[in-house]
Amino acid sequence: MYKKLYYIHNKSTNPFYNLALEEYILTTKKNMSFLVLWQNNNTVVIGNNQNALEEINLDFVRKNGISVVRRTTGGGAVYHDMGNVNFSFITELDESEGFTINDFTRPVIKALSDIGVTAKADGRNDITIDGLKISGNAQRIYKGRILHHGTLLFDPDKEMLVSSLRPRPEKYESKSTKSVKSRVGSIASFLKSSMTVDKFILSLKNSFSKDVPIEDYILTAEDEAAVKKLAEEKYARPDWTFREVQPMDIKCSAKFDGGIIDIMLNVKESRIDGCRIFGDFMAAADIAPLEEALIGADFSPEGVYGAIKGLPLKNILGDITSKELISCIFD
């Protein structure tokens, strides 16, 4: 998949800086492939298309000094603390090779096997051990490059995790387990002997280096300045994370195999003149082109289909199809 990885052991625990670093590498370091291992201190990270206030327990988050930040990839909200280790692969995208999430989770699963833990890819974007989720993953595509990142629940504070999030009940309707706490695991609990987080991070790097050469990359002063600027001007701003949601006439929601989708519309004289779309679907591209395409469309199944049929919906909505989008609005 890549001939060499440049490795950054990002020692920052500031979530705004850490997400800015990913975006900076993705958008500026062309023709280079990167592996970044990093941690956030007590943070809820919400998916790019989620309504922040519906995903978090705001009172608990504020009382406990937990940061909230929006990432640029799809999927659902996750809790990070110093018991988590996050990984990012950033590389050129050759779509003819048919990249999937499993291309990036496979080396992670192998790295876990190297320390005696048997894990597997499960569902849309998870890695599990004995049915317990220990990792969620997401992707973003940008001008021929791809960012794939995920979190590894090494030894998280489950009480904080559960109390920080407000998962929607429909996420668990088809599952035998009915809560976040009963569904998540910790890698540390499956180890035969204890291991520190720092040693776990080193074990990941060493495992990845068995399959591809890894070279340490040191950020320059110019890199650092650009990342800090992006963190301050984008990720640390409340208007990025807590996007204002204007009331609309119509709100419809549905859960499909590809995730949950919420669609809000204003309709005047049988035409759509306002649209916002939220959800935990595995988007790899921005939702704005879809929202913009729907504005001005006839408010009918045929009108909606005609407006969106030329869009790359697989990138925008993940595994949610145009037929499912239309059924969410009209059924």
C-alpha positions in Angstrom: 0.0 0.0 0.0 3.0 2.3 0.6 6.7 1.9 0.3 7.7 3.9 3.3 6.0 5.5 6.3 7.1 8.7 8.0 6.4 8.3 11.7 5.3 11.0 14.1 5.0 10.1 17.8 2.9 13.1 18.5 3.3 13.8 22.3 0.7 16.6 22.4 -2.4 15.7 24.3 -4.3 18.8 23.1 -7.2 17.6 20.9 -7.4 20.8 18.9 -3.7 20.6 18.0 -3.9 16.9 17.3 -6.7 17.1 14.8 -5.1 20.1 13.2 -1.9 18.1 12.7 -3.8 15.4 10.9 -5.4 17.9 8.5 -2.1 19.7 7.9 -0.3 16.5 7.0 -3.2 15.4 4.8 -3.5 18.7 2.9 0.2 19.7 2.6 2.5 16.7 2.6 1.8 15.3 -0.8 3.5 12.2 -2.1 4.4 11.2 1.4 2.8 8.5 3.7 2.6 9.0 7.4 1.9 7.1 10.6 0.9 9.2 13.6 0.4 7.7 17.1 -1.1 10.1 19.6 -3.3 10.6 22.6 -6.0 13.2 23.7 -6.5 14.1 27.3 -10.2 13.8 28.4 -12.0 14.7 25.1 -15.2 13.8 23.3 -14.5 13.8 19.5 -17.7 14.0 17.4 -18.1 12.9 13.8 -18.1 15.6 11.1 -21.8 15.2 10.3 -23.1 14.9 13.9 -25.2 17.4 15.9 -22.8 17.9 18.8 -25.5 18.8 21.4 -27.4 15.5 20.7 -24.3 13.4 21.1 -22.8 14.6 24.4 -23.9 14.9 28.0 -23.2 18.7 28.0 -23.6 19.2 31.8 -21.3 16.3 32.6 -18.7 17.4 30.0 -18.6 20.9 31.4 -18.5 19.9 35.0 -15.6 17.6 34.4 -13.5 19.8 32.2 -13.8 17.5 29.1 -13.0 19.1 25.8 -15.3 18.6 22.8 -14.0 18.8 19.2 -15.4 18.0 15.8 -13.2 15.9 13.4 -13.4 16.0 9.7 -14.3 12.3 9.2 -17.6 10.6 9.5 -18.8 8.1 12.1 -20.0 8.5 15.6 -18.8 10.3 18.8 -16.0 8.8 20.8 -14.4 9.5 24.2 -10.6 9.8 24.5 -8.4 9.9 27.5 -4.9 8.9 28.4 -5.9 5.3 28.4 -6.6 5.5 24.7 -4.0 5.4 21.9 -5.0 6.9 18.6 -3.5 6.0 15.2 -3.6 7.9 11.9 -2.5 6.6 8.5 -2.2 9.4 5.9 -1.2 8.5 2.3 -1.9 8.8 -1.4 -5.1 7.3 -2.6 -5.2 5.2 -5.7 -8.9 4.5 -6.0 -8.2 1.9 -8.7 -6.8 -0.3 -5.8 -10.2 -0.1 -4.1 -9.1 1.0 -0.6 -11.3 -0.2 2.2 -11.3 0.4 6.0 -9.9 -3.1 6.4 -6.8 -2.2 4.5 -5.9 0.0 7.4 -7.3 -2.0 10.3 -5.5 -5.2 9.1 -2.0 -4.0 10.3 -3.6 -2.9 13.6 -5.1 -6.3 14.2 -1.7 -7.9 13.4 0.0 -5.5 15.9 -2.5 -6.7 18.6 -1.8 -10.3 17.6 2.0 -9.6 18.1 1.3 -8.8 21.8 -0.9 -11.9 22.2 -4.4 -10.4 21.7 -6.7 -11.8 19.1 -8.9 -9.2 17.5 -11.0 -8.9 14.3 -12.7 -6.3 12.1 -16.4 -6.1 12.9 -19.3 -4.2 11.5 -18.9 -1.0 9.6 -15.8 0.4 11.2 -15.0 -1.5 14.5 -12.3 -3.8 15.8 -13.5 -6.2 18.5 -12.0 -8.7 20.9 -14.5 -11.4 22.0 -17.3 -9.3 20.8 -16.3 -6.2 22.7 -15.4 -3.0 20.8 -11.9 -1.8 21.3 -11.6 0.4 18.3 -13.6 2.6 16.0 -12.3 3.9 12.7 -13.1 6.6 10.1 -11.7 8.0 6.8 -11.5 11.2 4.8 -10.5 11.7 1.2 -8.9 14.9 0.1 -7.5 15.6 -3.4 -6.2 12.2 -4.1 -5.0 11.5 -0.5 -6.7 9.6 2.3 -6.7 10.0 6.1 -7.6 6.9 8.0 -7.7 7.1 11.8 -9.0 5.2 14.8 -8.8 4.9 18.5 -7.6 1.9 20.5 -9.2 1.5 23.9 -6.1 0.3 25.8 -7.3 1.0 29.3 -9.9 3.8 29.2 -12.0 5.2 32.1 -15.3 3.5 31.2 -17.3 5.5 33.7 -16.2 8.8 32.1 -16.7 7.3 28.6 -20.3 6.3 29.4 -21.2 9.5 31.2 -19.8 11.8 28.5 -21.8 10.4 25.6 -25.5 10.2 24.8 -25.8 7.3 22.4 -29.1 7.0 20.6 -31.2 4.0 21.5 -31.6 2.8 17.9 -27.9 2.1 17.8 -28.5 -0.9 20.0 -31.9 -2.1 18.8 -30.5 -5.1 16.9 -27.7 -5.9 19.4 -27.9 -8.3 22.3 -26.1 -5.7 24.5 -28.1 -2.6 25.4 -25.5 -0.1 26.6 -22.2 1.5 25.7 -20.5 0.2 28.9 -21.5 -3.5 28.2 -20.3 -3.2 24.6 -16.8 -1.8 25.0 -13.7 -3.6 26.2 -10.1 -2.7 27.0 -7.0 -4.2 25.4 -5.2 -4.2 28.7 -7.7 -6.7 30.2 -6.8 -9.2 27.5 -3.0 -9.1 28.0 -1.3 -12.0 29.7 1.0 -9.6 31.5 0.7 -5.9 32.3 2.0 -3.3 29.8 2.2 0.5 30.1 0.6 2.7 27.5 4.0 3.9 26.3 5.2 0.4 25.8 2.0 -0.4 23.9 2.6 2.6 21.6 6.2 1.3 20.9 4.8 -2.2 20.2 2.5 -0.7 17.6 5.3 1.1 15.8 7.5 -2.0 15.9 4.8 -4.2 14.5 4.0 -1.8 11.6 7.7 -1.6 10.8 7.9 -5.3 10.1 5.9 -4.8 6.9 7.0 -1.4 5.7 10.1 0.7 6.4 9.5 3.5 9.0 11.4 6.7 9.2 11.0 9.2 12.1 9.7 12.6 10.9 10.5 15.7 13.0 8.1 18.6 12.5 9.8 21.8 11.5 9.2 25.2 13.1 7.2 26.1 10.0 5.1 22.9 10.4 4.5 23.6 14.1 3.4 27.2 13.4 1.0 26.1 10.7 -0.6 23.4 12.9 -1.0 25.7 15.8 -2.6 28.4 13.6 -5.1 25.8 12.2 -5.9 24.5 15.7 -6.7 28.0 16.9 -8.6 29.2 13.9 -10.6 26.1 13.3 -10.7 23.2 15.8 -10.7 25.3 19.0 -13.6 27.5 17.8 -17.0 26.7 19.3 -18.7 27.6 15.9 -16.7 24.7 14.3 -17.7 22.1 16.9 -21.2 23.4 17.9 -22.6 24.3 14.6 -25.8 26.3 14.8 -28.8 24.3 13.7 -31.7 26.4 12.5 -35.2 25.0 13.1 -36.7 23.5 10.0 -40.2 22.4 9.0 -39.5 18.7 8.4 -37.2 16.4 10.4 -36.9 12.7 9.5 -34.6 10.1 10.8 -33.8 6.5 9.9 -31.3 3.8 10.8 -29.8 1.7 8.0 -27.0 -0.8 7.9 -24.8 2.1 6.9 -25.7 4.1 9.9 -28.1 6.7 11.3 -29.2 9.6 9.2 -31.2 12.7 10.2 -32.5 15.0 7.5 -33.9 18.5 8.2 -35.8 20.3 5.4 -37.6 23.5 4.7 -40.1 23.2 1.9 -41.9 26.1 0.1 -44.2 25.8 -2.8 -43.3 22.1 -3.3 -39.6 22.9 -3.5 -36.8 22.3 -0.9 -35.3 25.6 0.1 -33.4 24.6 3.2 -31.5 21.4 4.1 -29.2 20.1 6.8 -28.1 16.4 7.1 -26.6 14.8 10.2 -25.7 11.3 11.2 -23.0 8.8 12.1 -22.6 7.3 8.6 -19.1 6.7 7.4 -18.6 9.7 5.2 -15.2 10.2 3.6 -16.2 13.5 1.9 -18.0 16.7 3.0 -21.8 16.7 3.2 -22.2 20.2 1.8 -22.4 19.3 -1.9 -25.4 17.0 -1.1 -27.2 19.6 1.0 -26.6 22.2 -1.7 -27.8 19.8 -4.5 -31.1 19.3 -2.6 -31.9 23.0 -2.3 -34.2 23.9 -5.2 -35.2 20.3 -5.9 -38.9 19.3 -6.3 -40.1 17.9 -3.0 -40.8 14.5 -4.4 -38.9 11.2 -4.7 -38.3 11.9 -8.3 -37.1 15.4 -7.6 -34.7 14.3 -4.9 -33.3 11.5 -7.0 -32.7 13.8 -10.0 -30.9 16.3 -7.8 -28.5 13.8 -6.3 -27.9 11.1 -8.9 -24.7 12.7 -10.2 -23.1 13.0 -6.8 -20.4 10.6 -5.3 -22.8 9.4 -2.6 -20.5 6.5 -1.6 -18.0 9.1 -0.4 -20.6 11.4 1.1 -22.9 9.0 2.8 -20.8 5.8 3.1 -23.0 2.8 2.8 -26.3 4.7 2.9 -27.8 4.6 -0.7 -29.8 7.1 -2.6 -32.8 4.8 -2.3 -32.4 4.8 1.5 -32.0 8.6 1.6 -35.2 9.0 -0.3 -37.1 6.5 1.9 -35.9 8.4 5.0 -37.6 11.5 3.6 -40.8 10.1 2.1 -41.7 6.8 3.7 
